[in-house]
Amino acid sequence: MFSAYEGWEEVERIETLRSLFGQPGLHQYPFVEVVFNSYLFHVDVAPVDEQSQWQRFVFDKMENVFSFAKIERIDEYRIFLQTRRSSSADYEIKRVVEIASAKAIGGESFFVFSFADGSVEIGSLNNLVEHEIVSRYRIWRQPRIDEK
């Protein structure tokens, strides 16, 4: 979850941006607060035509990434996971190449993220380890460039 307080809003050029983008409800903040030490998902969306550029969106839940891609009909995008920070390590940002939906011995459902560097992150709040996973199935895989 992200928080932004009214006093943080950038108001200097907002009317120009609202007109330019045709978005009267547009708000802009120079920063937001991440309320909990949770995962963040950075999603880079490919250009849709020669005049557009890559766009980046940040989400607080993986489910929101999938909903966004479906609603906006986005085919080509890359997902990067910003890991949680622990007392022994800073967070990292890693490129996700595969996502699995999984279930633990105790019934908890969560995602398992496989990264481009070969590492894996179990997206559970209970610090689960590999042997506690009783079922897992792939729900997303980043397409390889030569598959397009």
MOPE-V833942 format. One record per residue. RES is the residue in one letter. SS is DSSP state (2 for helix, 1 for strand, 0 for the rest). NEAR is the number of other C-alpha atoms within 12 Angstrom. Layout:
<<RES:SS:NEAR> <RES:SS:NEAR>>
This chain:
<<M:0:19> <F:1:19> <S:1:16> <A:0:18> <Y:0:15> <E:2:14> <G:2:13> <W:2:16> <E:1:18> <E:0:20> <V:0:17> <E:0:14> <R:0:15> <I:2:20> <E:2:18> <T:2:17> <L:2:18> <R:2:17> <S:2:13> <L:2:12> <F:2:13> <G:0:12> <Q:0:14> <P:0:14> <G:0:12> <L:0:19> <H:0:23> <Q:0:24> <Y:1:20> <P:0:15> <F:0:16> <V:0:18> <E:1:17> <V:1:18> <V:0:13> <F:0:14> <N:0:19> <S:0:24> <Y:0:33> <L:1:33> <F:1:31> <H:1:28> <V:1:33> <D:1:25> <V:1:26> <A:0:22> <P:0:17> <V:0:16> <D:0:9> <E:0:8> <Q:0:8> <S:0:10> <Q:0:12> <W:0:17> <Q:1:18> <R:1:18> <F:1:22> <V:1:26> <F:1:27> <D:0:28> <K:0:24> <M:2:33> <E:2:19> <N:2:20> <V:2:30> <F:2:24> <S:2:14> <F:2:20> <A:2:23> <K:2:14> <I:2:11> <E:0:15> <R:0:15> <I:0:20> <D:0:19> <E:0:24> <Y:1:33> <R:1:35> <I:1:38> <F:1:33> <L:1:39> <Q:1:30> <T:0:28> <R:0:27> <R:0:16> <S:1:13> <S:0:8> <S:0:7> <A:1:9> <D:0:12> <Y:0:17> <E:0:20> <I:1:22> <K:1:28> <R:1:29> <V:1:34> <V:1:28> <E:1:30> <I:1:31> <A:1:27> <S:1:27> <A:1:30> <K:1:25> <A:1:26> <I:0:18> <G:0:15> <G:0:15> <E:0:22> <S:1:24> <F:1:32> <F:1:33> <V:1:34> <F:1:38> <S:1:28> <F:1:27> <A:0:22> <D:0:14> <G:0:13> <S:0:16> <V:1:23> <E:1:34> <I:1:33> <G:1:33> <S:0:27> <L:0:18> <N:0:15> <N:0:17> <L:0:24> <V:0:19> <E:2:19> <H:2:14> <E:2:21> <I:1:26> <V:1:19> <S:1:21> <R:1:23> <Y:1:19> <R:1:17> <I:1:20> <W:1:23> <R:1:24> <Q:0:26> <P:0:16> <R:0:13> <I:2:9> <D:2:6> <E:2:8> <K:0:8>>
